[in-house]
Amino acid sequence: MGRLFDGPWPIVIIIIVALLLFAAPKLPQMARSLGQSMRIMKSEVNQMKGDGKSKAEAAEEPVEGKVVQHPESASDNGGKQNPPSGNA
């Protein structure tokens, strides 16, 4: 009896037989779901590869920023800026 489970193949065969017996009606649905997951994974990997190229191009272009004051804070103080507070 101890020699039955010496290697991984008898366990694999038992699992496959159990799947065929108890999950046979759900196998097409599981295969379809697995295929969809693989397609999603592949498209995400391709998108990530594409994102790396666009980030390298974007790093070469300079970015210009502008500091603006919030309209409510300008109206409360008569157009004067609020001093920065230590509490966040």
Backbone bond lengths (Angstrom), bond angles and torsions (degrees), N, CA, C in turn:
res aa  C-N    CA-C-N  psi(-1)  N-CA   C-N-CA  omega(-1)  CA-C   N-CA-C  phi
1 M - - - 1.448 - - 1.517 110.48 -
2 G 1.290 119.18 -34.38 1.453 122.65 -178.86 1.511 112.71 -66.67
3 R 1.333 118.03 -23.48 1.460 120.86 -177.69 1.523 112.39 -79.44
4 L 1.317 118.36 -13.35 1.455 121.81 -178.93 1.526 111.55 -65.11
5 F 1.324 116.99 -38.58 1.456 121.29 -176.90 1.526 112.81 -106.98
6 D 1.322 117.70 29.48 1.459 120.76 178.63 1.522 112.10 -68.72
7 G 1.293 118.63 -36.80 1.462 122.19 -178.40 1.515 111.10 -117.66
8 P 1.312 117.02 174.36 1.466 119.58 -178.13 1.529 113.45 -79.41
9 W 1.343 119.46 -19.70 1.458 121.21 -174.35 1.517 114.71 -65.18
10 P 1.320 120.92 -41.46 1.474 118.45 177.27 1.534 112.71 -61.91
11 I 1.324 116.97 -36.23 1.468 120.41 178.85 1.528 109.91 -67.56
12 V 1.337 116.79 -41.54 1.459 121.08 179.11 1.523 110.37 -62.55
13 I 1.314 117.31 -42.84 1.464 121.20 179.75 1.525 111.02 -64.40
14 I 1.319 117.46 -40.61 1.463 121.33 178.27 1.524 110.62 -63.46
15 I 1.318 116.98 -41.72 1.464 120.53 179.14 1.522 110.69 -64.60
16 I 1.335 117.77 -42.39 1.462 121.14 179.68 1.527 110.86 -63.57
17 V 1.330 116.72 -42.80 1.466 120.24 178.96 1.530 110.37 -63.87
18 A 1.324 117.32 -41.87 1.463 120.70 179.09 1.525 110.63 -63.28
19 L 1.336 117.01 -40.44 1.467 120.29 177.74 1.526 111.05 -62.96
20 L 1.315 116.72 -43.49 1.461 120.01 -179.79 1.524 111.97 -65.21
21 L 1.317 116.95 -36.10 1.460 119.84 -178.83 1.525 112.73 -74.90
22 F 1.330 116.95 -44.79 1.464 120.16 -170.33 1.528 114.26 -100.21
23 A 1.324 118.18 -21.88 1.468 119.83 -175.68 1.523 112.39 -120.38
24 A 1.313 118.58 18.33 1.462 121.43 -177.01 1.530 112.94 -58.50
25 P 1.326 120.17 -42.21 1.474 118.75 179.62 1.525 113.41 -65.58
26 K 1.316 117.46 -26.85 1.461 120.75 -176.91 1.531 112.86 -92.53
27 L 1.313 118.85 -6.16 1.466 120.78 -177.23 1.530 113.34 -60.13
28 P 1.331 121.22 -44.37 1.470 118.84 178.32 1.529 113.03 -61.48
29 Q 1.316 116.54 -38.98 1.462 120.60 178.54 1.530 110.31 -66.35
30 M 1.330 117.07 -41.03 1.460 120.60 178.84 1.520 110.85 -65.95
31 A 1.322 118.10 -39.89 1.468 121.71 178.82 1.531 110.11 -66.18
32 R 1.326 117.59 -40.78 1.462 121.51 178.20 1.522 110.38 -62.75
33 S 1.322 116.23 -43.53 1.460 121.32 179.44 1.526 111.14 -64.07
34 L 1.323 116.02 -40.97 1.464 120.31 177.82 1.525 110.60 -63.44
35 G 1.325 117.51 -42.06 1.464 121.47 178.18 1.517 112.14 -62.61
36 Q 1.336 117.29 -42.39 1.457 120.92 178.10 1.522 110.75 -64.25
37 S 1.319 116.47 -41.06 1.463 119.88 178.95 1.523 111.44 -63.68
38 M 1.324 116.41 -40.30 1.460 119.79 179.25 1.530 110.51 -66.26
39 R 1.346 118.17 -39.51 1.463 121.09 177.81 1.524 111.07 -64.28
40 I 1.326 116.89 -41.58 1.465 120.89 178.64 1.521 109.94 -63.67
41 M 1.326 116.46 -43.80 1.463 120.91 179.75 1.525 110.41 -61.52
42 K 1.332 116.66 -43.41 1.459 121.14 -179.21 1.526 110.75 -63.82
43 S 1.336 117.20 -43.40 1.467 119.47 -179.88 1.527 111.09 -66.86
44 E 1.332 117.69 -36.57 1.462 120.54 177.99 1.526 111.25 -66.19
45 V 1.334 117.04 -40.37 1.460 120.49 178.62 1.526 109.91 -64.48
46 N 1.335 117.14 -42.91 1.463 120.41 177.69 1.523 111.05 -63.74
47 Q 1.320 117.23 -38.49 1.454 121.15 178.43 1.527 110.59 -66.26
48 M 1.322 117.39 -39.73 1.459 120.80 178.22 1.524 110.86 -65.20
49 K 1.323 117.03 -38.74 1.460 120.03 177.00 1.519 109.98 -63.85
50 G 1.325 117.09 -39.83 1.459 121.47 178.44 1.519 112.06 -68.49
51 D 1.330 117.46 -33.90 1.458 121.13 179.15 1.520 110.89 -65.52
52 G 1.306 117.61 -35.59 1.459 121.12 179.28 1.512 111.64 -62.56
53 K 1.321 117.80 -38.03 1.456 121.66 179.65 1.517 110.59 -70.28
54 S 1.326 117.93 -41.92 1.454 120.36 -177.68 1.525 111.10 -69.84
55 K 1.323 119.44 -31.93 1.455 121.91 178.24 1.523 110.50 -67.67
56 A 1.337 117.00 -37.09 1.453 120.07 178.52 1.525 110.11 -65.52
57 E 1.324 117.55 -38.72 1.458 121.20 178.05 1.526 110.56 -69.30
58 A 1.317 117.31 -38.85 1.456 120.91 -178.26 1.523 111.53 -68.95
59 A 1.325 118.22 -29.68 1.452 121.52 -179.58 1.526 110.98 -67.99
60 E 1.307 118.55 -24.83 1.452 121.74 -179.49 1.525 111.91 -76.59
61 E 1.328 118.19 -27.02 1.450 121.96 -178.54 1.523 109.87 -84.09
62 P 1.348 118.26 132.68 1.469 119.69 178.23 1.528 110.31 -73.52
63 V 1.318 114.92 149.96 1.456 121.02 179.64 1.515 108.01 -114.43
64 E 1.333 116.15 129.47 1.453 120.96 -179.66 1.519 108.49 -105.07
65 G 1.307 116.51 128.76 1.455 120.66 -179.99 1.519 111.12 -116.21
66 K 1.315 116.22 159.60 1.454 121.73 -179.31 1.525 107.68 -139.23
67 V 1.329 117.64 131.87 1.451 122.14 179.78 1.518 107.98 -90.78
68 V 1.316 116.15 125.70 1.459 121.07 178.61 1.513 109.07 -122.96
69 Q 1.328 114.82 152.61 1.457 120.44 179.71 1.523 108.98 -97.07
70 H 1.310 116.94 141.18 1.445 121.85 178.95 1.528 109.23 -64.89
71 P 1.331 119.00 135.52 1.470 120.95 -175.72 1.532 113.89 -60.36
72 E 1.317 118.95 -34.55 1.472 120.92 -178.57 1.511 111.31 -68.05
73 S 1.340 118.06 -40.71 1.454 120.16 -178.97 1.524 110.29 -70.00
74 A 1.319 118.87 -29.40 1.461 121.69 177.95 1.520 110.42 -70.97
75 S 1.329 118.41 -37.39 1.462 120.89 -178.09 1.526 112.11 -76.79
76 D 1.342 118.38 -28.99 1.464 121.48 -178.90 1.524 111.65 -70.60
77 N 1.310 119.21 -36.20 1.454 122.73 -174.83 1.507 112.78 -106.21
78 G 1.277 117.82 17.56 1.447 120.14 179.41 1.512 112.53 68.24
79 G 1.329 117.91 30.31 1.461 121.40 178.19 1.507 113.45 92.26
80 K 1.357 118.44 -4.05 1.469 120.45 178.70 1.518 110.05 -87.22
81 Q 1.338 115.90 148.55 1.462 120.01 179.69 1.514 110.65 -77.15
82 N 1.336 115.85 147.79 1.447 121.67 174.02 1.515 108.92 -77.14
83 P 1.337 117.74 139.20 1.465 118.68 174.41 1.532 109.30 -70.17
84 P 1.311 117.63 147.23 1.468 119.36 179.12 1.515 110.84 -65.64
85 S 1.313 116.06 137.43 1.462 120.57 179.61 1.521 109.32 -102.08
86 G 1.307 116.07 152.89 1.464 120.83 -179.97 1.517 112.47 -77.52
87 N 1.331 118.42 -18.44 1.452 121.88 -179.36 1.513 109.76 -90.15
88 A 1.335 116.12 131.49 1.464 119.28 179.60 1.488 111.63 -108.64
